[in-house]
Amino acid sequence: MIDPKKYVVSEQAKISDIDLDVEDFQHGGERLTEKNAEAIAERVLRGGRPSLSGKAQHSPKVSLRVSPETRSKLEDIAAERHVSVSEVAREAIELYIKH
């Protein structure tokens, strides 16, 4: 999760709007488009992801413990892919169940 307290904009910083569909703005090694930015903003403002059931209800929650090494590797994968640790774990579990 992003901690806004870690980011400080100095008085010397120039802040302006850009058209992400025109200008090439890279975020995490990938081009950020208006559509991607809107999806990110929606997710942040909503406070989480939509229900996995596709309905307006909470998805069941599963908690588990892992070793510090596993947690670190999950965090690295999540950072590379610009997703949450939960998303990486969810995909891994779904792949395991399918195979």
Phi and psi in degrees as a GROMACS rama.xvg file:
@    title "Ramachandran Plot"
@    xaxis  label "Phi"
@    yaxis  label "Psi"
@TYPE xy
-78.6474  130.187  ILE-2
-102.453  106.888  ASP-3
-61.5808  -21.0678  PRO-4
-67.0834  -20.557  LYS-5
-79.0299  -13.1451  LYS-6
-113.405  117.087  TYR-7
-120.158  129.609  VAL-8
-100.293  121.894  VAL-9
-77.9369  165.259  SER-10
-66.1283  -22.1817  GLU-11
-81.4486  -12.979  GLN-12
-69.7037  139.712  ALA-13
-100.006  119.452  LYS-14
-114.781  128.397  ILE-15
-150.866  161.522  SER-16
-81.0899  145.366  ASP-17
-132.119  156.264  ILE-18
-92.0383  104.576  ASP-19
-66.6415  -18.7472  LEU-20
-82.7947  -12.6912  ASP-21
-105.608  -48.7233  VAL-22
-88.8156  146.374  GLU-23
-89.6789  102.054  ASP-24
-112.89  121.065  PHE-25
-96.6782  134.808  GLN-26
-133.96  113.644  HIS-27
63.7573  32.6744  GLY-28
82.5477  3.03321  GLY-29
-126.541  150.356  GLU-30
-70.2281  131.836  ARG-31
-94.2649  122.042  LEU-32
-104.581  168.924  THR-33
-58.4112  -41.5899  GLU-34
-62.283  -44.9047  LYS-35
-63.0915  -42.7184  ASN-36
-63.9147  -40.7853  ALA-37
-63.4472  -41.2056  GLU-38
-64.5759  -41.2315  ALA-39
-64.0594  -46.6389  ILE-40
-61.7166  -41.9269  ALA-41
-61.8367  -43.6252  GLU-42
-63.692  -41.6156  ARG-43
-67.5452  -45.933  VAL-44
-68.7645  -33.5072  LEU-45
-72.452  -26.1948  ARG-46
86.6177  27.034  GLY-47
149.259  -173.926  GLY-48
-89.3671  160.626  ARG-49
-67.2784  161.895  PRO-50
-58.2439  137.526  SER-51
-73.2754  -14.9895  LEU-52
-80.9449  -12.5834  SER-53
81.7729  0.599224  GLY-54
-114.658  170.191  LYS-55
-82.5216  60.4724  ALA-56
-141.747  160.902  GLN-57
-72.68  140.652  HIS-58
-79.2903  148.138  SER-59
-59.5632  146.769  PRO-60
-110.914  139.384  LYS-61
-124.617  130.803  VAL-62
-114.776  144.384  SER-63
-151.911  160.842  LEU-64
-108.239  143.272  ARG-65
-133.975  165.625  VAL-66
-70.5252  158.975  SER-67
-57.3567  -35.6013  PRO-68
-65.6664  -42.8855  GLU-69
-64.5229  -43.8496  THR-70
-59.0239  -44.2933  ARG-71
-61.484  -43.3877  SER-72
-65.7257  -40.0434  LYS-73
-61.1194  -42.7089  LEU-74
-63.622  -39.5976  GLU-75
-63.4058  -45.4451  ASP-76
-62.5551  -45.1468  ILE-77
-62.0119  -42.5932  ALA-78
-63.9915  -42.6164  ALA-79
-58.9506  -39.1326  GLU-80
-94.3432  -4.32098  ARG-81
60.0409  43.4759  HIS-82
-132.17  174.037  VAL-83
-81.8978  161.753  SER-84
-60.1389  -37.7175  VAL-85
-60.6165  -39.6444  SER-86
-64.3611  -42.1843  GLU-87
-63.0951  -46.5405  VAL-88
-63.739  -42.2522  ALA-89
-60.2422  -46.232  ARG-90
-63.293  -41.077  GLU-91
-63.3053  -42.8375  ALA-92
-64.9643  -43.3418  ILE-93
-62.5496  -40.9657  GLU-94
-63.0337  -42.048  LEU-95
-60.9225  -44.9199  TYR-96
-66.5168  -38.7768  ILE-97
-67.6295  -27.5551  LYS-98
